[in-house]
């Protein structure tokens, strides 16, 4: 069960990493750092930060909805949270459009985890991060295509038991159902 994508929260997570990098970053580096943060959050707390969907692409695992937000053209009326605070990709970089984007969607623990991920990987360039992400056991080379990565793929890769994976999936299913009750599409 996939949680509903929370664009505002994903934007705030990306903005935090961009701020730590001085406001500008290669979008490949950004999506790798966000994937690493989501992966770590899933392993620590049983739920990701961005609530994105993951796919294996040629350059490694990708947070796919964020990738789509980065790559989409800026169209009239497309002023969601992402476009309000993060620029369109220019020369493969994105940048903050505001010095102080909101952070009310992120918990203090999530902010600390994002900081930790940046401290651990932020000094690496985009291609080093691509290489590192190719070493993750859940990544499969799609040879020009894209393969979905499920939460269970990550958990299995990190040696979680079948019972642990089942319990986590049940909890995520309950959270997704609660999201639907509180704010239906």
C-alpha positions, 0 to 999 in steps of 0.5 A, spaced: 500 500 500 502 506 497 501 512 501 498 518 498 504 523 495 504 529 499 507 534 495 508 540 500 512 535 505 516 533 499 517 540 497 519 542 504 524 536 505 527 538 498 528 545 500 531 543 507 537 539 503 537 545 498 538 550 504 544 545 506 547 546 500 547 553 499 540 554 495 542 550 489 544 543 487 544 538 481 537 535 481 540 528 480 544 529 487 537 532 490 533 526 488 538 521 490 539 524 497 531 524 498 531 517 496 537 515 501 533 519 506 526 516 505 530 509 505 533 510 512 526 513 515 523 507 512 528 502 516 528 507 522 520 508 523 516 504 518 514 510 514 518 514 508 519 522 509 516 524 502 511 519 501 513 518 494 513 512 489 520 509 487 523 506 481 529 503 479 532 507 473 538 507 469 541 512 474 539 508 480 533 509 485 529 515 483 523 518 487 519 518 481 513 524 483 519 529 485 523 527 479 516 528 475 515 535 478 523 537 477 522 535 469 515 538 468 515 545 464 512 551 468 505 551 466 500 557 467 496 554 473 501 549 475 503 553 482 503 547 487 508 547 493 514 545 489 513 550 483 512 555 489 519 554 492 523 550 487 525 552 481 525 549 474 531 545 472 536 549 469 542 546 466 540 540 470 540 544 477 534 546 481 534 552 486 530 555 492 526 560 490 525 563 497 530 563 503 525 561 508 520 556 505 515 553 510 517 547 514 511 545 518 510 538 515 516 535 517 517 533 524 524 535 528 526 527 527 525 528 520 529 534 519 534 531 523 535 525 519 535 530 512 541 533 516 544 527 517 543 524 510 546 531 507 552 530 512 553 523 510 552 524 503 552 531 501 559 532 499 559 527 494 557 529 487 551 527 483 555 521 479 558 518 486 551 518 488 549 514 482 554 509 483 553 509 490 545 508 489 547 502 484 550 498 490 543 498 493 540 491 493 533 493 491 536 497 485 535 493 478 538 495 472 532 497 467 536 498 461 533 504 459 526 502 462 523 503 469 522 498 474 518 499 481 521 499 487 516 497 493 517 498 500 518 491 501 523 490 496 527 495 501 525 492 507 527 485 504 534 487 502 535 490 509 534 483 512 527 484 515 523 478 516 517 476 513 513 478 519 516 485 520 515 486 513 507 484 513 506 488 520 509 494 516 505 494 510 499 493 515 501 499 518 502 503 512 495 500 509 492 503 515 495 510 515 493 510 507 486 509 509 486 514 514 489 519 509 483 517 505 478 518 510 481 525 512 482 528 506 479 524 500 482 526 493 
